[in-house]
């Protein structure tokens, strides 16, 4: 019984870790799209391309983690839309929040530095 309980806790902890990483990947996808747009408007196409590629990597990570969590494509798309509706406006209006998201994304390897 103790082994089952320990195994259940391990699986539960892994699912929580996956959920946290999934949420970060969704937010990083949105942050990379924002950074790409900022770089394009600033006339820096090479930097914009780096963020575009990082956005794709974030999306791919989100998809892998989403599948591991049992999410459907529709659920993952809804999660991206929700982040675009909540996180993106905050990233635009609150630069400190955007910098925090950028730092987190870089720590996860989902956003280029500088």
N, C-alpha and C positions, 0 to 999 in steps of 0.2 A: 504494500500500500504506500509506503514512504517513497519507493522508487517511482510509482505512478504519480504521486503528488509532485515530486521533484521534476519529473519529465513534463508534467502539465505546466508547472511554473516556468520551466525553460522554454517551452513552446509559446506560452503566453508572453514572456519577456521578449522573445524573438519577434513575435507579431507586433508588440508595441514598438520595438526598435524599427521594424519595417514600416510601421505606420508613421513614425516620426520622420524617417528618411524619405518616405513618400511625400509627406507634407512639405518637407524642405525642397524636394525636387520640383514639386508643383510651383512653389514660390520662386525658386531659382529660374524656372522657365519664364515666368512672368517678368522677373527682374532682368533677365538677359534680353528679352524683347524690348523692355524699356531702355536699357543701356544701348542696344543696337540703334534704336531710334535717336537717342541723344547724340551718338557718334555720327550718324548719317547727317543730322541737322547741323552738326559742327564741322562738316566737310572732311571727316576722317573715315573714308570708306574701308581702309584696312582694319581699323579698330572695330568698325561696325561688323565686318565679316567675322572677326574673332568672337564677338558676342552672339552673332547668328549661329555659328557653329556650336558654341557653348549652350545656347538655347536648345539646339537639336539634341545635344548630349543630355541635357536636363530632362527633356521630353522623353528620351529613350530610357533614362533611369527611372522616371516616373512610371513608364509603361511596364517595365520589368517588375518594379516593386508593386505596382497596382495588380498585376496578374498574380503575384505571390500572395497578395492580400485578398484575392478572389473578386476583384473589381471587374466590372464589364467595361467595355470601351465607352459606353454611354455614361457610366458613372465617372470615369476618368475625365471625360470631356466636361461633365458638369462641375467637377472639382476645379478644372482650369478656369471655367467661366466664373465660378464663385471667387477664385483668387483674383481674376481680372476685375471683378466688381467690388472687391473689398480691399485686397492688398495693393493693387495698382493705384487707386486713388490716394491711398495713404503714402505710397512711395513717391508720388508726384507732389503731394502737399507737405510731407514731413521728411526732409532730407536726412535727419538723424535715423529715422526708421529705415530709409533706403540704404544708408551706409551699414546699418546693422544686418540687413538682409544680404547685402553684398559680402560682408565679412563671413557670414554663415555659409553662403554659397561657395566662397573661395575655400573655406575650411573643408568643405565636402568635395572640392575639386570640380565644382559645377559652374565656375565663373572664372574667366581669365583675370590675372592681376594686372593692375594699371592700365 
